[in-house]
Amino acid sequence: MSCKLDDDVNEVAKKIIDKNVNHVAVIDNVGKLLGIVTSFDITKAIATRKRELSSIMTKNVITSNPEEPVDICAKKLEKHDISALPVVDKNNKVIGMITSEKISSLLGRGRN
């Protein structure tokens, strides 16, 4: 799930609810990663009446690439105390999102 930098906070909040996600990649017009916004960031923005994503998004985003093993992604999440990694290609275009919930789900399936 992604949004554009000029999207209104309320628009992004609606996307989060409609798609039942907690993380939204902020991208430019060609799909390159600019930042990430979480449902908690949106909650804070609404509570403080902030409207611009640029003022609430995380700009220095820890990312993954499509070839990166899941265990490395899990280590990045733990090391940086974050819950999601945008997956980007060699041009920094967002092609997906890996979350701690998804990793837990995948690991849980392997134990059955």
DRENLUMLUM-995665 format. One record per atom (N, C-alpha, C): residue number from 1; atom name; residue in three letters; x, z, y. Coordinates in nm, 2 decimals, always signed. Example, Ala and Ser with C-alpha at 12.3 -4.5 7.8 and 13.67 -1.06 7.14 Angstrom:
// DRENLUMLUM-995665
+-----+-------+---------+--------+--------+--------+
: num : atomo : residuo :     c1 :     c3 :     c2 :
+-----+-------+---------+--------+--------+--------+
:   1 :     N :     ala :  +1.32 :  +0.78 :  -0.57 :
:   1 :    CA :     ala :  +1.23 :  +0.78 :  -0.45 :
:   1 :     C :     ala :  +1.32 :  +0.78 :  -0.33 :
:   2 :     N :     ser :  +1.28 :  +0.71 :  -0.22 :
:   2 :    CA :     ser :  +1.37 :  +0.71 :  -0.11 :
:   2 :     C :     ser :  +1.29 :  +0.79 :  +0.00 :
+-----+-------+---------+--------+--------+--------+
// end
This chain:
// DRENLUMLUM-995665
+-----+-------+---------+--------+--------+--------+
: num : atomo : residuo :     c1 :     c3 :     c2 :
+-----+-------+---------+--------+--------+--------+
:   1 :     N :     met :  +0.09 :  +0.00 :  -0.12 :
:   1 :    CA :     met :  +0.00 :  +0.00 :  +0.00 :
:   1 :     C :     met :  +0.09 :  +0.00 :  +0.12 :
:   2 :     N :     ser :  +0.05 :  -0.08 :  +0.22 :
:   2 :    CA :     ser :  +0.13 :  -0.09 :  +0.34 :
:   2 :     C :     ser :  +0.04 :  -0.10 :  +0.46 :
:   3 :     N :     cys :  +0.10 :  -0.08 :  +0.58 :
:   3 :    CA :     cys :  +0.03 :  -0.10 :  +0.71 :
:   3 :     C :     cys :  +0.14 :  -0.15 :  +0.80 :
:   4 :     N :     lys :  +0.09 :  -0.19 :  +0.92 :
:   4 :    CA :     lys :  +0.17 :  -0.24 :  +1.03 :
:   4 :     C :     lys :  +0.20 :  -0.13 :  +1.13 :
:   5 :     N :     leu :  +0.31 :  -0.14 :  +1.20 :
:   5 :    CA :     leu :  +0.34 :  -0.04 :  +1.30 :
:   5 :     C :     leu :  +0.24 :  -0.02 :  +1.41 :
:   6 :     N :     asp :  +0.17 :  -0.13 :  +1.44 :
:   6 :    CA :     asp :  +0.07 :  -0.11 :  +1.55 :
:   6 :     C :     asp :  -0.07 :  -0.07 :  +1.50 :
:   7 :     N :     asp :  -0.08 :  -0.04 :  +1.37 :
:   7 :    CA :     asp :  -0.21 :  +0.01 :  +1.31 :
:   7 :     C :     asp :  -0.24 :  +0.15 :  +1.37 :
:   8 :     N :     asp :  -0.37 :  +0.17 :  +1.40 :
:   8 :    CA :     asp :  -0.41 :  +0.30 :  +1.45 :
:   8 :     C :     asp :  -0.40 :  +0.41 :  +1.33 :
:   9 :     N :     val :  -0.37 :  +0.53 :  +1.37 :
:   9 :    CA :     val :  -0.37 :  +0.64 :  +1.27 :
:   9 :     C :     val :  -0.50 :  +0.65 :  +1.19 :
:  10 :     N :     asn :  -0.61 :  +0.63 :  +1.26 :
:  10 :    CA :     asn :  -0.74 :  +0.64 :  +1.19 :
:  10 :     C :     asn :  -0.75 :  +0.53 :  +1.08 :
:  11 :     N :     glu :  -0.70 :  +0.41 :  +1.12 :
:  11 :    CA :     glu :  -0.71 :  +0.30 :  +1.02 :
:  11 :     C :     glu :  -0.63 :  +0.33 :  +0.90 :
:  12 :     N :     val :  -0.51 :  +0.39 :  +0.92 :
:  12 :    CA :     val :  -0.42 :  +0.42 :  +0.80 :
:  12 :     C :     val :  -0.49 :  +0.53 :  +0.72 :
:  13 :     N :     ala :  -0.55 :  +0.63 :  +0.79 :
:  13 :    CA :     ala :  -0.62 :  +0.74 :  +0.72 :
:  13 :     C :     ala :  -0.73 :  +0.68 :  +0.63 :
:  14 :     N :     lys :  -0.80 :  +0.58 :  +0.68 :
:  14 :    CA :     lys :  -0.91 :  +0.52 :  +0.60 :
:  14 :     C :     lys :  -0.85 :  +0.45 :  +0.48 :
:  15 :     N :     lys :  -0.74 :  +0.38 :  +0.50 :
:  15 :    CA :     lys :  -0.67 :  +0.31 :  +0.38 :
:  15 :     C :     lys :  -0.63 :  +0.41 :  +0.28 :
:  16 :     N :     ile :  -0.58 :  +0.52 :  +0.32 :
:  16 :    CA :     ile :  -0.54 :  +0.63 :  +0.23 :
:  16 :     C :     ile :  -0.65 :  +0.68 :  +0.14 :
:  17 :     N :     ile :  -0.77 :  +0.70 :  +0.21 :
:  17 :    CA :     ile :  -0.89 :  +0.74 :  +0.14 :
:  17 :     C :     ile :  -0.94 :  +0.64 :  +0.05 :
:  18 :     N :     asp :  -0.96 :  +0.51 :  +0.10 :
:  18 :    CA :     asp :  -1.01 :  +0.40 :  +0.03 :
:  18 :     C :     asp :  -0.93 :  +0.37 :  -0.10 :
:  19 :     N :     lys :  -0.80 :  +0.38 :  -0.09 :
:  19 :    CA :     lys :  -0.71 :  +0.34 :  -0.20 :
:  19 :     C :     lys :  -0.67 :  +0.46 :  -0.28 :
:  20 :     N :     asn :  -0.70 :  +0.58 :  -0.24 :
:  20 :    CA :     asn :  -0.67 :  +0.71 :  -0.31 :
:  20 :     C :     asn :  -0.52 :  +0.72 :  -0.33 :
:  21 :     N :     val :  -0.44 :  +0.70 :  -0.22 :
:  21 :    CA :     val :  -0.30 :  +0.71 :  -0.23 :
:  21 :     C :     val :  -0.25 :  +0.82 :  -0.13 :
:  22 :     N :     asn :  -0.12 :  +0.86 :  -0.14 :
:  22 :    CA :     asn :  -0.07 :  +0.96 :  -0.05 :
:  22 :     C :     asn :  +0.05 :  +0.90 :  +0.04 :
:  23 :     N :     his :  +0.09 :  +0.78 :  +0.01 :
:  23 :    CA :     his :  +0.21 :  +0.72 :  +0.08 :
:  23 :     C :     his :  +0.18 :  +0.58 :  +0.12 :
:  24 :     N :     val :  +0.21 :  +0.55 :  +0.24 :
:  24 :    CA :     val :  +0.19 :  +0.41 :  +0.29 :
:  24 :     C :     val :  +0.32 :  +0.36 :  +0.36 :
:  25 :     N :     ala :  +0.37 :  +0.25 :  +0.31 :
:  25 :    CA :     ala :  +0.49 :  +0.19 :  +0.37 :
:  25 :     C :     ala :  +0.45 :  +0.12 :  +0.50 :
:  26 :     N :     val :  +0.53 :  +0.14 :  +0.61 :
:  26 :    CA :     val :  +0.51 :  +0.08 :  +0.73 :
:  26 :     C :     val :  +0.60 :  -0.04 :  +0.74 :
:  27 :     N :     ile :  +0.54 :  -0.16 :  +0.75 :
:  27 :    CA :     ile :  +0.62 :  -0.29 :  +0.75 :
:  27 :     C :     ile :  +0.60 :  -0.37 :  +0.87 :
:  28 :     N :     asp :  +0.70 :  -0.46 :  +0.89 :
:  28 :    CA :     asp :  +0.69 :  -0.55 :  +1.01 :
:  28 :     C :     asp :  +0.61 :  -0.68 :  +0.96 :
:  29 :     N :     asn :  +0.60 :  -0.78 :  +1.05 :
:  29 :    CA :     asn :  +0.52 :  -0.90 :  +1.02 :
:  29 :     C :     asn :  +0.57 :  -0.98 :  +0.90 :
:  30 :     N :     val :  +0.69 :  -0.96 :  +0.85 :
:  30 :    CA :     val :  +0.74 :  -1.04 :  +0.74 :
:  30 :     C :     val :  +0.76 :  -0.95 :  +0.61 :
:  31 :     N :     gly :  +0.71 :  -0.82 :  +0.62 :
:  31 :    CA :     gly :  +0.71 :  -0.74 :  +0.51 :
:  31 :     C :     gly :  +0.83 :  -0.64 :  +0.49 :
:  32 :     N :     lys :  +0.92 :  -0.64 :  +0.59 :
:  32 :    CA :     lys :  +1.03 :  -0.56 :  +0.59 :
:  32 :     C :     lys :  +0.99 :  -0.41 :  +0.62 :
:  33 :     N :     leu :  +1.06 :  -0.32 :  +0.55 :
:  33 :    CA :     leu :  +1.03 :  -0.18 :  +0.56 :
:  33 :     C :     leu :  +1.08 :  -0.12 :  +0.70 :
:  34 :     N :     leu :  +0.99 :  -0.06 :  +0.77 :
:  34 :    CA :     leu :  +1.02 :  +0.01 :  +0.90 :
:  34 :     C :     leu :  +1.02 :  +0.16 :  +0.88 :
:  35 :     N :     gly :  +0.93 :  +0.21 :  +0.79 :
:  35 :    CA :     gly :  +0.91 :  +0.35 :  +0.77 :
:  35 :     C :     gly :  +0.81 :  +0.38 :  +0.66 :
:  36 :     N :     ile :  +0.78 :  +0.51 :  +0.65 :
:  36 :    CA :     ile :  +0.68 :  +0.55 :  +0.55 :
:  36 :     C :     ile :  +0.60 :  +0.66 :  +0.62 :
:  37 :     N :     val :  +0.47 :  +0.66 :  +0.58 :
:  37 :    CA :     val :  +0.37 :  +0.76 :  +0.63 :
:  37 :     C :     val :  +0.31 :  +0.82 :  +0.51 :
:  38 :     N :     thr :  +0.29 :  +0.96 :  +0.51 :
:  38 :    CA :     thr :  +0.22 :  +1.03 :  +0.41 :
:  38 :     C :     thr :  +0.09 :  +1.08 :  +0.45 :
:  39 :     N :     ser :  +0.01 :  +1.11 :  +0.36 :
:  39 :    CA :     ser :  -0.12 :  +1.17 :  +0.39 :
:  39 :     C :     ser :  -0.11 :  +1.29 :  +0.48 :
:  40 :     N :     phe :  +0.00 :  +1.37 :  +0.45 :
:  40 :    CA :     phe :  +0.02 :  +1.49 :  +0.54 :
:  40 :     C :     phe :  +0.06 :  +1.45 :  +0.68 :
:  41 :     N :     asp :  +0.14 :  +1.35 :  +0.69 :
:  41 :    CA :     asp :  +0.17 :  +1.30 :  +0.83 :
:  41 :     C :     asp :  +0.05 :  +1.26 :  +0.91 :
:  42 :     N :     ile :  -0.05 :  +1.19 :  +0.84 :
:  42 :    CA :     ile :  -0.17 :  +1.15 :  +0.90 :
:  42 :     C :     ile :  -0.25 :  +1.27 :  +0.94 :
:  43 :     N :     thr :  -0.26 :  +1.37 :  +0.85 :
:  43 :    CA :     thr :  -0.33 :  +1.50 :  +0.88 :
:  43 :     C :     thr :  -0.28 :  +1.56 :  +1.01 :
:  44 :     N :     lys :  -0.14 :  +1.57 :  +1.02 :
:  44 :    CA :     lys :  -0.08 :  +1.63 :  +1.14 :
:  44 :     C :     lys :  -0.11 :  +1.55 :  +1.26 :
:  45 :     N :     ala :  -0.11 :  +1.42 :  +1.25 :
:  45 :    CA :     ala :  -0.13 :  +1.33 :  +1.36 :
:  45 :     C :     ala :  -0.27 :  +1.35 :  +1.41 :
:  46 :     N :     ile :  -0.37 :  +1.36 :  +1.32 :
:  46 :    CA :     ile :  -0.51 :  +1.37 :  +1.37 :
:  46 :     C :     ile :  -0.53 :  +1.51 :  +1.43 :
:  47 :     N :     ala :  -0.46 :  +1.61 :  +1.37 :
:  47 :    CA :     ala :  -0.47 :  +1.75 :  +1.43 :
:  47 :     C :     ala :  -0.41 :  +1.76 :  +1.57 :
:  48 :     N :     thr :  -0.31 :  +1.68 :  +1.59 :
:  48 :    CA :     thr :  -0.24 :  +1.69 :  +1.72 :
:  48 :     C :     thr :  -0.27 :  +1.57 :  +1.81 :
:  49 :     N :     arg :  -0.37 :  +1.49 :  +1.77 :
:  49 :    CA :     arg :  -0.42 :  +1.38 :  +1.85 :
:  49 :     C :     arg :  -0.32 :  +1.27 :  +1.88 :
:  50 :     N :     lys :  -0.23 :  +1.25 :  +1.78 :
:  50 :    CA :     lys :  -0.13 :  +1.14 :  +1.80 :
:  50 :     C :     lys :  -0.19 :  +1.02 :  +1.74 :
:  51 :     N :     arg :  -0.17 :  +0.90 :  +1.80 :
:  51 :    CA :     arg :  -0.23 :  +0.78 :  +1.76 :
:  51 :     C :     arg :  -0.13 :  +0.67 :  +1.71 :
:  52 :     N :     glu :  -0.01 :  +0.69 :  +1.75 :
:  52 :    CA :     glu :  +0.09 :  +0.59 :  +1.72 :
:  52 :     C :     glu :  +0.17 :  +0.62 :  +1.59 :
:  53 :     N :     leu :  +0.17 :  +0.53 :  +1.50 :
:  53 :    CA :     leu :  +0.25 :  +0.55 :  +1.37 :
:  53 :     C :     leu :  +0.40 :  +0.58 :  +1.40 :
:  54 :     N :     ser :  +0.45 :  +0.51 :  +1.50 :
:  54 :    CA :     ser :  +0.59 :  +0.53 :  +1.53 :
:  54 :     C :     ser :  +0.63 :  +0.67 :  +1.56 :
:  55 :     N :     ser :  +0.54 :  +0.75 :  +1.61 :
:  55 :    CA :     ser :  +0.56 :  +0.89 :  +1.64 :
:  55 :     C :     ser :  +0.55 :  +0.99 :  +1.52 :
:  56 :     N :     ile :  +0.49 :  +0.94 :  +1.41 :
:  56 :    CA :     ile :  +0.48 :  +1.03 :  +1.30 :
:  56 :     C :     ile :  +0.54 :  +0.98 :  +1.17 :
:  57 :     N :     met :  +0.59 :  +0.86 :  +1.16 :
:  57 :    CA :     met :  +0.64 :  +0.81 :  +1.04 :
:  57 :     C :     met :  +0.79 :  +0.85 :  +1.02 :
:  58 :     N :     thr :  +0.83 :  +0.85 :  +0.89 :
:  58 :    CA :     thr :  +0.97 :  +0.88 :  +0.86 :
:  58 :     C :     thr :  +1.04 :  +0.74 :  +0.87 :
:  59 :     N :     lys :  +1.14 :  +0.74 :  +0.95 :
:  59 :    CA :     lys :  +1.21 :  +0.61 :  +0.97 :
:  59 :     C :     lys :  +1.33 :  +0.59 :  +0.88 :
:  60 :     N :     asn :  +1.40 :  +0.69 :  +0.85 :
:  60 :    CA :     asn :  +1.52 :  +0.68 :  +0.76 :
:  60 :     C :     asn :  +1.47 :  +0.70 :  +0.61 :
:  61 :     N :     val :  +1.42 :  +0.60 :  +0.56 :
:  61 :    CA :     val :  +1.35 :  +0.60 :  +0.43 :
:  61 :     C :     val :  +1.45 :  +0.58 :  +0.31 :
:  62 :     N :     ile :  +1.44 :  +0.67 :  +0.21 :
:  62 :    CA :     ile :  +1.51 :  +0.66 :  +0.09 :
:  62 :     C :     ile :  +1.43 :  +0.56 :  +0.01 :
:  63 :     N :     thr :  +1.50 :  +0.46 :  -0.05 :
:  63 :    CA :     thr :  +1.43 :  +0.35 :  -0.12 :
:  63 :     C :     thr :  +1.49 :  +0.33 :  -0.26 :
:  64 :     N :     ser :  +1.42 :  +0.25 :  -0.33 :
:  64 :    CA :     ser :  +1.47 :  +0.21 :  -0.47 :
:  64 :     C :     ser :  +1.47 :  +0.05 :  -0.47 :
:  65 :     N :     asn :  +1.53 :  +0.00 :  -0.57 :
:  65 :    CA :     asn :  +1.52 :  -0.15 :  -0.59 :
:  65 :     C :     asn :  +1.46 :  -0.18 :  -0.73 :
:  66 :     N :     pro :  +1.42 :  -0.30 :  -0.75 :
:  66 :    CA :     pro :  +1.35 :  -0.33 :  -0.88 :
:  66 :     C :     pro :  +1.43 :  -0.30 :  -1.00 :
:  67 :     N :     glu :  +1.56 :  -0.31 :  -0.99 :
:  67 :    CA :     glu :  +1.64 :  -0.29 :  -1.11 :
:  67 :     C :     glu :  +1.68 :  -0.15 :  -1.14 :
:  68 :     N :     glu :  +1.65 :  -0.06 :  -1.05 :
:  68 :    CA :     glu :  +1.69 :  +0.08 :  -1.06 :
:  68 :     C :     glu :  +1.62 :  +0.15 :  -1.18 :
:  69 :     N :     pro :  +1.69 :  +0.22 :  -1.27 :
:  69 :    CA :     pro :  +1.62 :  +0.29 :  -1.37 :
:  69 :     C :     pro :  +1.54 :  +0.41 :  -1.32 :
:  70 :     N :     val :  +1.43 :  +0.44 :  -1.40 :
:  70 :    CA :     val :  +1.34 :  +0.54 :  -1.36 :
:  70 :     C :     val :  +1.41 :  +0.68 :  -1.34 :
:  71 :     N :     asp :  +1.51 :  +0.71 :  -1.43 :
:  71 :    CA :     asp :  +1.57 :  +0.84 :  -1.41 :
:  71 :     C :     asp :  +1.65 :  +0.85 :  -1.28 :
:  72 :     N :     ile :  +1.70 :  +0.74 :  -1.23 :
:  72 :    CA :     ile :  +1.77 :  +0.74 :  -1.10 :
:  72 :     C :     ile :  +1.67 :  +0.77 :  -0.99 :
:  73 :     N :     cys :  +1.56 :  +0.70 :  -1.00 :
:  73 :    CA :     cys :  +1.45 :  +0.72 :  -0.90 :
:  73 :     C :     cys :  +1.41 :  +0.87 :  -0.90 :
:  74 :     N :     ala :  +1.39 :  +0.93 :  -1.02 :
:  74 :    CA :     ala :  +1.35 :  +1.07 :  -1.03 :
:  74 :     C :     ala :  +1.46 :  +1.16 :  -0.97 :
:  75 :     N :     lys :  +1.58 :  +1.13 :  -0.99 :
:  75 :    CA :     lys :  +1.69 :  +1.21 :  -0.93 :
:  75 :     C :     lys :  +1.69 :  +1.19 :  -0.78 :
:  76 :     N :     lys :  +1.66 :  +1.07 :  -0.72 :
:  76 :    CA :     lys :  +1.65 :  +1.06 :  -0.58 :
:  76 :     C :     lys :  +1.54 :  +1.14 :  -0.52 :
:  77 :     N :     leu :  +1.42 :  +1.14 :  -0.59 :
:  77 :    CA :     leu :  +1.31 :  +1.21 :  -0.54 :
:  77 :     C :     leu :  +1.35 :  +1.36 :  -0.53 :
:  78 :     N :     glu :  +1.41 :  +1.41 :  -0.64 :
:  78 :    CA :     glu :  +1.44 :  +1.55 :  -0.64 :
:  78 :     C :     glu :  +1.55 :  +1.59 :  -0.54 :
:  79 :     N :     lys :  +1.66 :  +1.51 :  -0.53 :
:  79 :    CA :     lys :  +1.77 :  +1.53 :  -0.44 :
:  79 :     C :     lys :  +1.72 :  +1.54 :  -0.30 :
:  80 :     N :     his :  +1.63 :  +1.45 :  -0.26 :
:  80 :    CA :     his :  +1.59 :  +1.44 :  -0.12 :
:  80 :     C :     his :  +1.46 :  +1.52 :  -0.09 :
:  81 :     N :     asp :  +1.41 :  +1.58 :  -0.20 :
:  81 :    CA :     asp :  +1.28 :  +1.66 :  -0.19 :
:  81 :     C :     asp :  +1.17 :  +1.57 :  -0.13 :
:  82 :     N :     ile :  +1.15 :  +1.46 :  -0.18 :
:  82 :    CA :     ile :  +1.04 :  +1.36 :  -0.14 :
:  82 :     C :     ile :  +0.95 :  +1.33 :  -0.26 :
:  83 :     N :     ser :  +0.84 :  +1.27 :  -0.23 :
:  83 :    CA :     ser :  +0.75 :  +1.24 :  -0.34 :
:  83 :     C :     ser :  +0.72 :  +1.09 :  -0.36 :
:  84 :     N :     ala :  +0.79 :  +1.00 :  -0.29 :
:  84 :    CA :     ala :  +0.78 :  +0.86 :  -0.31 :
:  84 :     C :     ala :  +0.90 :  +0.78 :  -0.26 :
:  85 :     N :     leu :  +0.92 :  +0.67 :  -0.33 :
:  85 :    CA :     leu :  +1.03 :  +0.58 :  -0.29 :
:  85 :     C :     leu :  +0.97 :  +0.44 :  -0.28 :
:  86 :     N :     pro :  +0.97 :  +0.38 :  -0.16 :
:  86 :    CA :     pro :  +0.93 :  +0.24 :  -0.15 :
:  86 :     C :     pro :  +1.03 :  +0.15 :  -0.23 :
:  87 :     N :     val :  +0.99 :  +0.06 :  -0.31 :
:  87 :    CA :     val :  +1.07 :  -0.03 :  -0.38 :
:  87 :     C :     val :  +1.09 :  -0.16 :  -0.29 :
:  88 :     N :     val :  +1.21 :  -0.19 :  -0.26 :
:  88 :    CA :     val :  +1.24 :  -0.30 :  -0.17 :
:  88 :     C :     val :  +1.33 :  -0.40 :  -0.24 :
:  89 :     N :     asp :  +1.32 :  -0.53 :  -0.20 :
:  89 :    CA :     asp :  +1.41 :  -0.63 :  -0.26 :
:  89 :     C :     asp :  +1.54 :  -0.64 :  -0.17 :
:  90 :     N :     lys :  +1.62 :  -0.74 :  -0.20 :
:  90 :    CA :     lys :  +1.75 :  -0.75 :  -0.14 :
:  90 :     C :     lys :  +1.74 :  -0.77 :  +0.01 :
:  91 :     N :     asn :  +1.62 :  -0.82 :  +0.06 :
:  91 :    CA :     asn :  +1.60 :  -0.84 :  +0.20 :
:  91 :     C :     asn :  +1.52 :  -0.73 :  +0.27 :
:  92 :     N :     asn :  +1.51 :  -0.62 :  +0.20 :
:  92 :    CA :     asn :  +1.44 :  -0.50 :  +0.25 :
:  92 :     C :     asn :  +1.29 :  -0.52 :  +0.27 :
:  93 :     N :     lys :  +1.23 :  -0.62 :  +0.19 :
:  93 :    CA :     lys :  +1.09 :  -0.64 :  +0.19 :
:  93 :     C :     lys :  +1.03 :  -0.54 :  +0.08 :
:  94 :     N :     val :  +0.92 :  -0.48 :  +0.12 :
:  94 :    CA :     val :  +0.85 :  -0.39 :  +0.03 :
:  94 :     C :     val :  +0.78 :  -0.46 :  -0.08 :
:  95 :     N :     ile :  +0.81 :  -0.43 :  -0.21 :
:  95 :    CA :     ile :  +0.74 :  -0.49 :  -0.32 :
:  95 :     C :     ile :  +0.67 :  -0.39 :  -0.40 :
:  96 :     N :     gly :  +0.68 :  -0.26 :  -0.37 :
:  96 :    CA :     gly :  +0.60 :  -0.16 :  -0.44 :
:  96 :     C :     gly :  +0.64 :  -0.02 :  -0.40 :
:  97 :     N :     met :  +0.58 :  +0.07 :  -0.47 :
:  97 :    CA :     met :  +0.61 :  +0.22 :  -0.44 :
:  97 :     C :     met :  +0.61 :  +0.29 :  -0.57 :
:  98 :     N :     ile :  +0.72 :  +0.37 :  -0.59 :
:  98 :    CA :     ile :  +0.72 :  +0.46 :  -0.70 :
:  98 :     C :     ile :  +0.70 :  +0.60 :  -0.65 :
:  99 :     N :     thr :  +0.62 :  +0.68 :  -0.72 :
:  99 :    CA :     thr :  +0.58 :  +0.81 :  -0.68 :
:  99 :     C :     thr :  +0.62 :  +0.91 :  -0.78 :
: 100 :     N :     ser :  +0.63 :  +1.04 :  -0.75 :
: 100 :    CA :     ser :  +0.66 :  +1.14 :  -0.84 :
: 100 :     C :     ser :  +0.55 :  +1.15 :  -0.94 :
: 101 :     N :     glu :  +0.42 :  +1.13 :  -0.89 :
: 101 :    CA :     glu :  +0.31 :  +1.14 :  -0.98 :
: 101 :     C :     glu :  +0.32 :  +1.03 :  -1.09 :
: 102 :     N :     lys :  +0.36 :  +0.91 :  -1.05 :
: 102 :    CA :     lys :  +0.37 :  +0.80 :  -1.15 :
: 102 :     C :     lys :  +0.48 :  +0.82 :  -1.25 :
: 103 :     N :     ile :  +0.59 :  +0.87 :  -1.20 :
: 103 :    CA :     ile :  +0.70 :  +0.91 :  -1.29 :
: 103 :     C :     ile :  +0.66 :  +1.01 :  -1.39 :
: 104 :     N :     ser :  +0.59 :  +1.12 :  -1.34 :
: 104 :    CA :     ser :  +0.54 :  +1.22 :  -1.43 :
: 104 :     C :     ser :  +0.44 :  +1.17 :  -1.54 :
: 105 :     N :     ser :  +0.36 :  +1.08 :  -1.49 :
: 105 :    CA :     ser :  +0.26 :  +1.01 :  -1.58 :
: 105 :     C :     ser :  +0.33 :  +0.93 :  -1.69 :
: 106 :     N :     leu :  +0.43 :  +0.85 :  -1.65 :
: 106 :    CA :     leu :  +0.51 :  +0.77 :  -1.75 :
: 106 :     C :     leu :  +0.58 :  +0.86 :  -1.85 :
: 107 :     N :     leu :  +0.65 :  +0.97 :  -1.80 :
: 107 :    CA :     leu :  +0.72 :  +1.06 :  -1.88 :
: 107 :     C :     leu :  +0.62 :  +1.13 :  -1.98 :
: 108 :     N :     gly :  +0.51 :  +1.17 :  -1.93 :
: 108 :    CA :     gly :  +0.41 :  +1.24 :  -2.01 :
: 108 :     C :     gly :  +0.36 :  +1.15 :  -2.13 :
: 109 :     N :     arg :  +0.35 :  +1.02 :  -2.11 :
: 109 :    CA :     arg :  +0.30 :  +0.93 :  -2.21 :
: 109 :     C :     arg :  +0.40 :  +0.92 :  -2.33 :
: 110 :     N :     gly :  +0.53 :  +0.93 :  -2.29 :
: 110 :    CA :     gly :  +0.63 :  +0.93 :  -2.39 :
: 110 :     C :     gly :  +0.64 :  +1.05 :  -2.49 :
: 111 :     N :     arg :  +0.57 :  +1.15 :  -2.45 :
: 111 :    CA :     arg :  +0.58 :  +1.27 :  -2.53 :
: 111 :     C :     arg :  +0.46 :  +1.28 :  -2.63 :
: 112 :     N :     asn :  +0.37 :  +1.19 :  -2.63 :
: 112 :    CA :     asn :  +0.25 :  +1.20 :  -2.72 :
: 112 :     C :     asn :  +0.29 :  +1.15 :  -2.86 :
+-----+-------+---------+--------+--------+--------+
// end
